[in-house]
Amino acid sequence: MKLGLNLVGNGAHGGGWRMPDAHVGAGMDIRLWKQIARGAEAAKFHFMFMADGIAVRSSAKDEAQLSYDSRIDVFEPLTVMAALSAVTERMGYLASISTTYNEPYHVARKLASLDHVSEGRIGWNVVTSWSEQEALNFGRDSHLEHGLRYKRAEEFVDVVFALWNSWEDDAFIRDKATGQYFDPSKLHIPHHRGEHFTVRGPLNAARPVQGFPVIAQAGSSGPGQALAGRIAEIVYTMQKSRADAAAFYASVKSGFANHGRHAEHSLVMPGIMPIMGRTMQEARDRAEQLQELIHPQLGLAALIPSFGDLTGYDLDDPVPPPLADTNSVKSAHERLAKQLAGKTITIRELIHQRSASGHHVMVGTPQSIADEMEDWFVHHGCDGWNILPPYYPVPVQEVFDWLVPELQRRGLFHTSYEGTTLRDNLGLARPVHPAAR
Ligand SMILES: Cc1cc2nc3c(=O)[nH]c(=O)nc-3n(C[C@H](O)[C@H](O)[C@H](O)COP(=O)(O)O)c2cc1C
């Protein structure tokens, strides 16, 4: 199985940063991140994954409610990836970059440059953004509508791919004798004119080391899966049960056929938050302590996109019916509405259930968690996992020291890197330049 380490702010669990052994200020401590990157490489992780948004993202109703959120001060992913790639040799780095609040030329250039800086260890998680706050930073009053975001995303990736193909791999002949720097027959100027973008090109960077950086995609709605079917080599997803994961896996993999792709051209990697202990009791105690540290204001803010403002309610009141629709993460909203149908649970219980931003939480020993990971994996629920540690650094180190050796002992996880690039290590083919096909 493939493994990614997904680092979110000060930890993916809302109560994590308040744990007694949590490193306060972890989110922007570069020394800690370098230490984690080196540790992840020693443990043979395939990549580190940086989720991102271009705003202080929260659904909080005001600044007072926002002040309980620890996902505020975070690194810009591309700059931190450049720093981390300089202190590692094999670790891959994947970042979320929005197609809604960027221009394709910027993204093509930065990723091409980083792929050279890291010598072929970069990936792009193509996201369309989910937060209203990003719109407010980019001259809009509200977030672009879900369907439109995906239309823009489809064109955006085509422009980026065309820019990466501006130069064939051997275009730069740099012939000192003749004075000719590149072979003009190997230059392909995109001349793109579309509904959303007009981009002449070419890119002022050589073709990326990996041909294209590895492409990931994280939207799970209908248009999200359609985009994934066309371009994704890693599909990042939230799945709560083996059955749902297997259904999603089958649906994503069968979607490839429409685009002339094969199932093995991509890896489906759901997120999981392991909360571990040496014994079941220790793990349960840690999980309980984490839940108690979620401030109610933080919990209520997270429910706003699906329920509106629940301030007037008691936390032990039953959850009211969800809103009819959301312009945020549609797939997550629909899953939540389905999960709640016909059930009565309290607001407090729901806050606890959603403590991992909707990802699946596995509470247990390294052995019991490895059992569950193996079970999903062998039953075609996934090709690997994006692991979201609840806080830093202790639970990250325990993943390296306890969980990874258990997976390796079972023959489920590699014990050495297969090659030098992220593509080599993930077993993904390097895209051939269209002119060389
Ligand atoms: C597992 C997962 C991870 C995501 N990560 C990000 C992210 O890091 N940044 C971002 O702006 N959007 C992220 N998104 C949001 C998607 O890009 C998309 O905007 C949103 O999910 C709506 O698409 P959907 O309804 O197709 O899921 C993520 C979505 C999922 C399901």
PDBQT file of the ligand as one rigid body, heavy atoms in Angstrom, charges set to zero:
ROOT
HETATM    1  C1  LIG A 501     -10.418  14.737   0.937  1.00  0.00    +0.000 C 
HETATM    2  C2  LIG A 501     -10.596  16.129   0.452  1.00  0.00    +0.000 A 
HETATM    3  C3  LIG A 501      -9.531  17.041   0.566  1.00  0.00    +0.000 A 
HETATM    4  C4  LIG A 501      -9.668  18.344   0.099  1.00  0.00    +0.000 A 
HETATM    5  N1  LIG A 501      -8.623  19.223   0.249  1.00  0.00    +0.000 NA
HETATM    6  C5  LIG A 501      -8.796  20.501  -0.129  1.00  0.00    +0.000 A 
HETATM    7  C6  LIG A 501      -7.756  21.455   0.084  1.00  0.00    +0.000 A 
HETATM    8  O1  LIG A 501      -6.686  21.148   0.619  1.00  0.00    +0.000 OA
HETATM    9  N2  LIG A 501      -7.978  22.716  -0.311  1.00  0.00    +0.000 N 
HETATM   10  C7  LIG A 501      -9.162  23.111  -0.896  1.00  0.00    +0.000 A 
HETATM   11  O2  LIG A 501      -9.295  24.276  -1.226  1.00  0.00    +0.000 OA
HETATM   12  N3  LIG A 501     -10.154  22.233  -1.117  1.00  0.00    +0.000 NA
HETATM   13  C8  LIG A 501      -9.996  20.956  -0.746  1.00  0.00    +0.000 A 
HETATM   14  N4  LIG A 501     -11.021  20.074  -0.953  1.00  0.00    +0.000 N 
HETATM   15  C9  LIG A 501     -12.242  20.582  -1.600  1.00  0.00    +0.000 C 
HETATM   16  C10 LIG A 501     -12.410  20.225  -3.075  1.00  0.00    +0.000 C 
HETATM   17  O3  LIG A 501     -11.396  20.711  -3.885  1.00  0.00    +0.000 OA
HETATM   18  C11 LIG A 501     -13.688  20.788  -3.624  1.00  0.00    +0.000 C 
HETATM   19  O4  LIG A 501     -13.605  22.168  -3.715  1.00  0.00    +0.000 OA
HETATM   20  C12 LIG A 501     -14.841  20.486  -2.739  1.00  0.00    +0.000 C 
HETATM   21  O5  LIG A 501     -14.660  19.240  -2.163  1.00  0.00    +0.000 OA
HETATM   22  C13 LIG A 501     -16.113  20.434  -3.494  1.00  0.00    +0.000 C 
HETATM   23  O6  LIG A 501     -16.028  19.360  -4.348  1.00  0.00    +0.000 OA
HETATM   24  P1  LIG A 501     -16.849  18.030  -4.181  1.00  0.00    +0.000 P 
HETATM   25  O7  LIG A 501     -18.225  18.494  -3.848  1.00  0.00    +0.000 OA
HETATM   26  O8  LIG A 501     -16.643  17.466  -5.535  1.00  0.00    +0.000 OA
HETATM   27  O9  LIG A 501     -16.249  17.162  -3.113  1.00  0.00    +0.000 OA
HETATM   28  C14 LIG A 501     -10.898  18.767  -0.487  1.00  0.00    +0.000 A 
HETATM   29  C15 LIG A 501     -11.949  17.857  -0.622  1.00  0.00    +0.000 A 
HETATM   30  C16 LIG A 501     -11.820  16.553  -0.164  1.00  0.00    +0.000 A 
HETATM   31  C17 LIG A 501     -12.988  15.617  -0.332  1.00  0.00    +0.000 C 
ENDROOT
TORSDOF 0
